[in-house]
Amino acid sequence: GPQRLSQKGEPFRQFIGISSYAERMLLHENSVVKIDPALPLDRAALVGCGVLTGVGAALRTSGLEAGQTVAV
């Protein structure tokens, strides 16, 4: 489909909708997670992949319910 952003007729491309290798990009608010400024960036980086993937799998795919135990 059409690109949302362009400069001088050239479209900006995104990687998986989050532009993980870009220095700057306009994102939808659903793609943003607020983090504590005191959190070291090497720890915050885990949120974008491992944590969100694990939580999504546990809540949306596995059928886990509150109180159940799981090993990952």
Secondary structure as UniProt FT lines:
FT   STRAND          6..7
FT   TURN            8..9
FT   STRAND          10..11
FT   TURN            16..21
FT   HELIX           29..31
FT   TURN            37..38
FT   HELIX           41..46
FT   HELIX           47..51
FT   HELIX           52..56
FT   HELIX           57..61
FT   TURN            66..67
//
